Amino acid sequence: MYERDGGEVDASVDAPSDAGIRVDVGPPDAGDPCRGTQDLTGMPEGCTLVRPPPRPLCDEMGDVPPFEVGFLMPDFRAAVGFDLDGYCTMLEGVSSCSNAMGTIPDSTGAGTDNAFGLIIMEGLRAVAPSIEAEFASSARERGVGVPMVRIEDWNGLANDEQVMITFAVGADLAGENSPDWTAGDVEVLPADGFFTAGGAPLARDLTAYVADGKLVAVIPESLPFDFAAEGRRLSIALRDARLVIELTPEGPTDFTVYGRWSVAEATAAVELLAPCPADVTIRTVAANLLNRAADVRSDRSEDGTGLDCNAISLALRFSEAHSIRWGAPVPISLDPMCM
């Protein structure tokens, strides 16, 4: 279950199953009785998919007090991510949907879906070389775009059948000055779009789990994930989305979010990314890249049906974890300063 609009919703309605998308299902794994089954065979034959581990099925004793962590240093490289659609497109050009501008390969030969990193970010670097550094700097100095999680009911071990995760994205910092993130007491103010009017969290997964040191949780559909730089805003809303956090006995080390970004929503986001008259080149390049990058369906149930691709696979990894304190939700205010 995860909570939405103050009530509990069955996560199976619009969230992927623990085993992921099943392609060419074989017999159940008769090995570890404490590990759920997971089919890692994709299309075409011989393709091995990259997916988070399945949910463990046995309880282990242990307990860690609730804690809050934020993540910096976004990694936009194409190799980041996991499989979404059950296809290794790079192998033999087999894909789960049809792109009118040509087949869009996965970023690796192992079914890692991240056309955002492979095509869009590569193209944007050509016309705005500093755009990634600007987003990373804004997060460190202002707190905007910082993924922040509260982890509860974790046993502190590499496997835990059920933990609770609350997720949000930072909109600001409580203080006026750039903080010392290593101090462990930075107060980050989450964006109010992750909460109801009454303050209840929208992104809370009550049945997240930890397997092989990876925490896996579901993110509700189309919540805004905002990055900001001076005069720019990259607003991403994912479907079929998950987060994966690497955990060690000392705590989290990195964070990955991945899912499907519909072309229609991505096209609307271009106006925030390049809002000024001088940004016409960026807007033109971005619009072209969005059409080229479409490699999946926005509805995962339509994968493999031969329909036109209408969404872009996306994965972002954050490689720097810091202990934080959650503040009160605030709106993101990023009015462009156009010259």
C-alpha positions as CSV (number, residue, x, y, z in Angstrom):
1,M,0.0,0.0,0.0
2,Y,1.0,3.6,-0.4
3,E,-1.0,6.6,0.8
4,R,-2.6,9.1,-1.5
5,D,-4.9,12.0,-0.6
6,G,-4.8,11.0,3.0
7,G,-6.1,7.4,2.5
8,E,-4.6,4.0,1.7
9,V,-4.6,2.9,-2.0
10,D,-3.8,-0.6,-3.2
11,A,-0.4,-0.2,-4.8
12,S,-1.1,-3.0,-7.3
13,V,-3.6,-0.8,-9.2
14,D,-1.0,1.4,-10.8
15,A,2.4,0.1,-9.6
16,P,4.6,-2.6,-11.0
17,S,4.7,-5.9,-9.2
18,D,7.7,-7.0,-7.1
19,A,8.8,-9.4,-9.8
20,G,8.8,-6.7,-12.5
21,I,7.4,-7.1,-16.0
22,R,7.2,-10.8,-16.8
23,V,8.5,-11.9,-20.2
24,D,8.8,-15.6,-21.3
25,V,8.0,-16.8,-17.8
26,G,9.8,-20.0,-16.7
27,P,9.3,-22.3,-13.8
28,P,9.6,-20.8,-10.3
29,D,13.0,-20.6,-8.7
30,A,13.4,-23.5,-6.4
31,G,16.5,-22.1,-4.7
32,D,16.4,-19.7,-1.8
33,P,13.0,-20.1,0.0
34,C,13.4,-16.6,1.5
35,R,13.6,-15.0,-2.0
36,G,10.7,-14.3,-4.3
37,T,10.8,-15.4,-7.9
38,Q,12.0,-13.0,-10.6
39,D,12.1,-13.6,-14.3
40,L,15.1,-11.8,-15.9
41,T,14.6,-13.1,-19.4
42,G,13.7,-10.5,-22.0
43,M,13.2,-10.1,-25.8
44,P,14.9,-11.0,-28.0
45,E,16.0,-14.5,-26.9
46,G,19.2,-14.3,-24.9
47,C,18.6,-10.9,-23.5
48,T,19.2,-10.6,-19.7
49,L,17.4,-7.7,-18.1
50,V,18.7,-5.4,-15.3
51,R,16.1,-5.1,-12.5
52,P,16.0,-4.6,-8.8
53,P,16.1,-7.8,-6.7
54,P,12.7,-9.3,-5.8
55,R,11.2,-9.0,-2.3
56,P,12.6,-11.3,0.4
57,L,10.0,-13.6,1.9
58,C,11.5,-14.2,5.4
59,D,11.7,-12.0,8.4
60,E,15.1,-11.2,10.0
61,M,15.4,-9.7,13.4
62,G,16.7,-6.2,13.9
63,D,15.6,-2.6,14.2
64,V,16.9,0.8,13.2
65,P,15.2,4.0,14.4
66,P,13.6,6.1,11.7
67,F,15.9,8.5,9.9
68,E,15.9,11.0,7.1
69,V,18.4,11.4,4.3
70,G,18.8,13.7,1.3
71,F,20.8,13.0,-1.9
72,L,23.0,15.3,-4.0
73,M,25.1,15.0,-7.2
74,P,22.6,13.9,-10.0
75,D,24.0,11.6,-12.6
76,F,22.4,12.0,-16.0
77,R,24.5,9.4,-17.8
78,A,22.7,6.9,-20.1
79,A,24.1,3.8,-18.4
80,V,22.1,4.6,-15.2
81,G,18.8,2.8,-14.6
82,F,16.9,-0.5,-14.9
83,D,14.7,-2.3,-17.5
84,L,11.1,-1.0,-17.9
85,D,9.6,-2.9,-20.8
86,G,11.1,-6.4,-21.0
87,Y,13.2,-5.7,-24.1
88,C,16.9,-5.3,-24.9
89,T,16.3,-3.1,-27.9
90,M,20.0,-2.8,-28.7
91,L,20.1,-6.5,-29.5
92,E,18.8,-7.1,-33.0
93,G,16.7,-3.9,-32.9
94,V,13.7,-5.5,-31.3
95,S,11.6,-2.9,-29.4
96,S,8.5,-2.8,-27.3
97,C,6.9,0.0,-29.4
98,S,7.4,1.8,-32.7
99,N,9.2,5.2,-33.0
100,A,8.4,7.0,-36.3
101,M,11.9,8.5,-36.4
102,G,13.6,5.1,-36.0
103,T,14.4,2.4,-33.5
104,I,15.5,3.8,-30.2
105,P,18.1,1.6,-28.5
106,D,18.4,0.9,-24.9
107,S,21.5,2.6,-23.4
108,T,23.2,-0.8,-22.8
109,G,22.8,-4.3,-24.2
110,A,21.2,-5.5,-20.9
111,G,17.8,-3.9,-21.1
112,T,18.7,-0.7,-19.2
113,D,16.0,1.8,-20.3
114,N,17.2,5.5,-20.2
115,A,16.5,7.3,-23.4
116,F,16.5,10.5,-21.4
117,G,20.2,10.1,-20.6
118,L,21.1,8.6,-23.9
119,I,19.4,11.1,-26.2
120,I,18.0,14.1,-24.5
121,M,20.8,15.0,-22.2
122,E,23.4,14.3,-24.8
123,G,21.6,16.7,-27.2
124,L,21.1,19.4,-24.5
125,R,24.8,19.3,-23.6
126,A,25.6,20.5,-27.1
127,V,23.6,23.7,-26.7
128,A,23.8,24.2,-23.0
129,P,27.1,22.6,-21.8
130,S,26.8,23.7,-18.2
131,I,23.1,22.7,-17.6
132,E,23.9,19.7,-15.5
133,A,26.4,21.6,-13.3
134,E,23.8,24.4,-12.8
135,F,21.2,21.9,-11.6
136,A,23.7,20.2,-9.2
137,S,24.9,23.5,-7.8
138,S,21.4,24.8,-7.2
139,A,20.5,21.7,-5.2
140,R,23.6,22.0,-3.1
141,E,23.2,25.7,-2.5
142,R,19.4,26.1,-2.4
143,G,18.0,22.6,-1.7
144,V,15.9,22.6,-4.9
145,G,15.6,19.2,-6.5
146,V,17.1,17.3,-3.5
147,P,15.5,13.8,-3.3
148,M,14.6,13.3,0.4
149,V,13.4,10.1,2.1
150,R,12.3,9.1,5.5
151,I,13.0,5.4,6.2
152,E,11.1,3.7,8.9
153,D,10.7,0.1,10.2
154,W,14.0,-1.1,8.6
155,N,15.7,-4.0,10.4
156,G,19.2,-2.6,9.5
157,L,20.1,-5.7,7.5
158,A,20.6,-6.5,3.9
159,N,17.1,-8.0,3.6
160,D,13.8,-6.8,5.1
161,E,10.5,-8.0,3.8
162,Q,8.7,-4.7,4.6
163,V,9.8,-1.2,5.4
164,M,8.0,2.2,5.2
165,I,9.3,5.0,2.9
166,T,8.1,8.6,2.7
167,F,9.5,10.4,-0.4
168,A,9.6,14.1,-1.4
169,V,11.8,16.5,-3.3
170,G,13.3,19.6,-1.8
171,A,12.1,23.0,-2.7
172,D,14.3,25.2,-0.5
173,L,16.6,25.2,2.5
174,A,15.6,26.5,6.0
175,G,18.7,28.8,6.2
176,E,19.7,31.6,4.0
177,N,23.3,30.5,3.5
178,S,24.7,27.5,1.6
179,P,24.9,24.7,4.3
180,D,27.6,22.3,5.4
181,W,26.0,19.1,4.2
182,T,28.5,17.0,6.1
183,A,27.3,18.4,9.4
184,G,24.2,16.1,9.3
185,D,21.7,18.7,10.5
186,V,20.7,20.4,7.3
187,E,17.0,21.3,7.3
188,V,15.5,20.8,3.8
189,L,12.0,22.1,3.1
190,P,10.1,19.6,0.8
191,A,7.9,20.8,-2.1
192,D,4.3,21.2,-1.1
193,G,3.2,19.2,-4.2
194,F,4.1,16.0,-2.3
195,F,1.5,16.6,0.4
196,T,-2.3,17.0,0.6
197,A,-3.8,20.3,1.7
198,G,-4.0,18.7,5.2
199,G,-0.3,17.9,5.2
200,A,-0.5,14.2,4.6
201,P,2.3,12.8,2.4
202,L,1.3,11.7,-1.1
203,A,4.4,9.5,-1.7
204,R,4.5,7.0,1.1
205,D,5.0,3.3,0.3
206,L,4.0,1.2,3.3
207,T,5.2,-2.0,1.6
208,A,8.7,-1.1,0.4
209,Y,11.4,-3.7,1.0
210,V,15.1,-4.3,1.2
211,A,16.8,-7.1,-0.8
212,D,20.5,-7.6,-1.2
213,G,21.1,-4.2,0.3
214,K,18.8,-2.4,-2.1
215,L,15.7,-0.6,-0.9
216,V,12.9,-0.7,-3.5
217,A,9.8,1.5,-3.3
218,V,7.0,2.6,-5.5
219,I,6.3,6.3,-6.4
220,P,2.7,7.3,-7.1
221,E,1.9,8.4,-10.6
222,S,2.9,11.8,-12.0
223,L,4.2,13.6,-8.9
224,P,6.4,16.5,-9.9
225,F,10.1,16.0,-9.6
226,D,11.6,19.5,-10.0
227,F,15.2,20.6,-10.6
228,A,16.1,24.2,-10.8
229,A,18.9,26.4,-12.0
230,E,19.1,30.1,-12.5
231,G,16.1,30.9,-14.7
232,R,15.5,27.2,-15.6
233,R,13.2,24.5,-14.2
234,L,13.2,20.9,-15.2
235,S,9.9,19.4,-14.0
236,I,9.6,15.7,-14.5
237,A,6.5,13.6,-13.7
238,L,7.0,9.9,-14.0
239,R,4.6,7.0,-14.5
240,D,5.4,3.3,-13.5
241,A,8.0,4.8,-11.3
242,R,10.2,3.4,-8.6
243,L,13.1,4.4,-6.4
244,V,16.0,2.2,-5.5
245,I,18.4,3.1,-2.6
246,E,21.7,1.4,-1.9
247,L,21.9,0.6,1.8
248,T,24.9,-0.4,3.9
249,P,25.2,-1.0,7.7
250,E,26.3,2.6,7.9
251,G,23.3,3.9,6.0
252,P,22.3,4.9,2.4
253,T,25.0,5.6,-0.2
254,D,23.0,6.5,-3.4
255,F,19.6,6.9,-4.8
256,T,18.1,6.1,-8.3
257,V,14.7,7.0,-9.5
258,Y,13.4,5.6,-12.8
259,G,10.1,5.4,-14.8
260,R,8.3,6.6,-17.9
261,W,7.9,10.3,-18.9
262,S,5.1,10.8,-21.3
263,V,6.1,12.8,-24.4
264,A,3.1,15.2,-23.9
265,E,4.2,16.0,-20.3
266,A,7.8,16.3,-21.4
267,T,6.9,18.7,-24.2
268,A,5.0,20.9,-21.8
269,A,8.1,20.9,-19.5
270,V,10.2,22.5,-22.2
271,E,8.6,25.9,-21.6
272,L,9.9,25.8,-18.0
273,L,13.3,24.5,-19.1
274,A,13.8,27.3,-21.6
275,P,11.4,30.1,-20.7
276,C,13.2,33.2,-22.2
277,P,13.2,34.5,-25.7
278,A,17.0,33.9,-25.9
279,D,16.3,30.2,-25.3
280,V,14.8,29.5,-28.7
281,T,17.6,27.2,-29.7
282,I,17.2,25.1,-26.5
283,R,13.5,24.9,-27.0
284,T,13.9,23.8,-30.7
285,V,16.5,21.2,-29.9
286,A,14.6,19.9,-26.9
287,A,11.4,19.5,-28.9
288,N,13.2,17.5,-31.6
289,L,14.9,15.3,-29.0
290,L,11.7,14.4,-27.3
291,N,10.2,12.9,-30.4
292,R,13.4,11.0,-31.2
293,A,13.8,9.7,-27.7
294,A,10.3,8.1,-27.3
295,D,11.1,4.4,-26.6
296,V,8.3,3.1,-24.4
297,R,4.5,3.4,-23.9
298,S,3.4,5.5,-21.0
299,D,1.1,2.7,-19.9
300,R,3.2,-0.4,-19.2
301,S,0.4,-2.7,-20.0
302,E,0.8,-1.6,-23.7
303,D,4.4,-2.7,-24.0
304,G,4.9,-5.2,-26.8
305,T,1.7,-4.3,-28.6
306,G,3.4,-2.6,-31.6
307,L,1.8,0.8,-30.8
308,D,3.7,4.1,-31.3
309,C,6.1,5.0,-28.5
310,N,4.5,7.8,-26.5
311,A,6.9,8.1,-23.5
312,I,10.6,8.4,-22.7
313,S,12.4,6.0,-20.4
314,L,14.2,8.0,-17.7
315,A,16.6,7.2,-14.8
316,L,18.5,9.5,-12.6
317,R,21.1,8.5,-10.0
318,F,22.2,10.6,-7.0
319,S,25.6,9.5,-5.7
320,E,26.0,11.6,-2.5
321,A,23.9,10.9,0.6
322,H,23.6,13.1,3.7
323,S,21.6,13.0,6.9
324,I,19.0,15.8,6.9
325,R,16.0,17.1,8.8
326,W,12.6,17.5,7.1
327,G,11.1,21.0,7.4
328,A,7.6,22.2,6.6
329,P,6.4,21.9,3.0
330,V,6.8,25.1,0.8
331,P,6.0,25.9,-2.8
332,I,8.7,26.1,-5.5
333,S,9.0,29.7,-6.7
334,L,11.2,30.0,-9.8
335,D,10.2,33.0,-11.8
336,P,12.5,33.2,-14.8
337,M,14.8,36.3,-15.0
338,C,14.9,37.0,-18.7
339,M,17.1,39.7,-20.1
